[in-house]
């Protein structure tokens, strides 16, 4: 589990968009490869990331 904190307000998807931008930059993937799978209006979210699973796992491990 990764914990993220963004300064965007949770209004009309602004916070979700900020999360996508932050993750895309940290993981080195395009924003289009990241989507909120569940929890769009909740504090806890499940994120789907398209790409090489092994490479993404290594980057996420390094971040955590």
C-alpha positions as CSV (number, residue, x, y, z in Angstrom):
1,X,0.0,0.0,0.0
2,X,1.3,3.5,-0.9
3,X,0.1,6.6,0.9
4,X,-0.2,9.7,-1.2
5,X,-1.1,13.2,-0.2
6,X,-2.1,15.8,-2.7
7,X,-3.1,19.4,-2.2
8,X,-5.9,19.4,-4.7
9,X,-9.4,19.7,-3.3
10,X,-11.8,16.7,-3.7
11,X,-14.1,18.7,-6.0
12,X,-15.2,17.4,-9.4
13,X,-12.3,14.9,-9.6
14,X,-9.5,17.4,-9.0
15,X,-7.9,15.3,-6.3
16,X,-8.2,12.1,-8.3
17,X,-6.5,13.8,-11.3
18,X,-3.7,15.0,-9.0
19,X,-3.2,11.5,-7.7
20,X,-3.0,10.2,-11.3
21,X,-0.4,12.9,-12.2
22,X,1.6,12.2,-9.1
23,X,1.7,8.4,-9.7
24,X,2.5,8.8,-13.4
25,X,5.5,11.0,-12.7
26,X,6.7,8.7,-9.8
27,X,6.3,5.5,-11.8
28,X,7.5,6.9,-15.2
29,X,4.4,5.9,-17.0
30,X,1.9,8.0,-19.1
31,X,-1.1,9.4,-17.3
32,X,-3.3,7.4,-19.7
33,X,-1.9,4.2,-18.1
34,X,-3.3,5.0,-14.7
35,X,-7.0,4.9,-13.7
36,X,-9.0,4.9,-10.5
37,X,-10.5,1.4,-10.4
38,X,-12.6,1.9,-7.3
39,X,-13.1,4.5,-4.6
40,X,-13.5,7.6,-6.7
41,X,-15.3,9.4,-4.0
42,X,-13.6,7.7,-1.0
43,X,-10.3,8.5,0.7
44,X,-9.0,5.0,0.0
45,X,-8.7,4.2,-3.7
46,X,-7.7,1.2,-5.8
47,X,-5.6,2.3,-8.7
48,X,-5.1,0.3,-11.9
49,X,-1.8,0.7,-13.7
50,X,-1.2,-0.7,-17.2
51,X,2.3,-1.7,-18.1
52,X,5.0,-4.3,-17.3
53,X,4.1,-5.7,-13.9
54,X,7.5,-6.7,-12.8
55,X,9.1,-3.3,-13.7
56,X,6.2,-1.5,-12.0
57,X,6.6,-3.7,-8.9
58,X,10.3,-2.8,-8.6
59,X,9.6,0.9,-8.8
60,X,6.7,0.7,-6.3
61,X,8.9,-1.3,-4.0
62,X,11.6,1.4,-4.2
63,X,9.1,4.1,-3.4
64,X,7.7,2.3,-0.3
